[in-house]
Amino acid sequence: MSKREAIGEIAMELRQLQQSFDAFDEAAAGRLALNRTDLRCLDVVLAGGPLPAGRISVALKLSPAATTTVIDRLERAGMVFRSPDPDNRRRVLVTATDAARSAEAEIFVPVGEAGVRALQGYGPDELAVILDFLRTARRIQEEQAARVRDLPEAAAGR
């Protein structure tokens, strides 16, 4: 296979990988009866909680009002609870509930475990290349997301 063909195959696999991530997120959101934004918020809280709502807003790139709405829905779903910040009485912390931790164990932990098992088949040099590729791919995606956000309105509406 030529280098050009290999790059084309990699590009196609990346598209299919993105689609598989989307399909997994959709399945997880459906299983938990959440929308995709609520699922993203839950992931942020599970990974770093307890968190102030302001940090969640930044992580999700949502306005404070939109973040409050998401937290309200997650609270009604039994996935998070609010509590006063012991270090700042004007701030509230958002924490994952036991139900959220159970969902994490049922839905998300097995994905990580399967990934670890798959990566065990690679040597240290191959893992270094994979890590470099993933970091490069993420950087490119972040740059391209910024480029698209900065497009003039007329170009975005075509």
Secondary structure, 3 states (H helix, E strand, C coil): CCHHHHHHHHHHHHHHHHHHHHHHHHHHHHHHCCCHHHHHHHHHHHHHCCEEHHHHHHHHCCCHHHHHHHHHHHHHCCCEEEEEECCEEEEEEEEECHHHHHHHHHHHHHHHHHHHHHHCCCCHHHHHHHHHHHHHHHHHHHHHHHHHHCCCHHHHCC
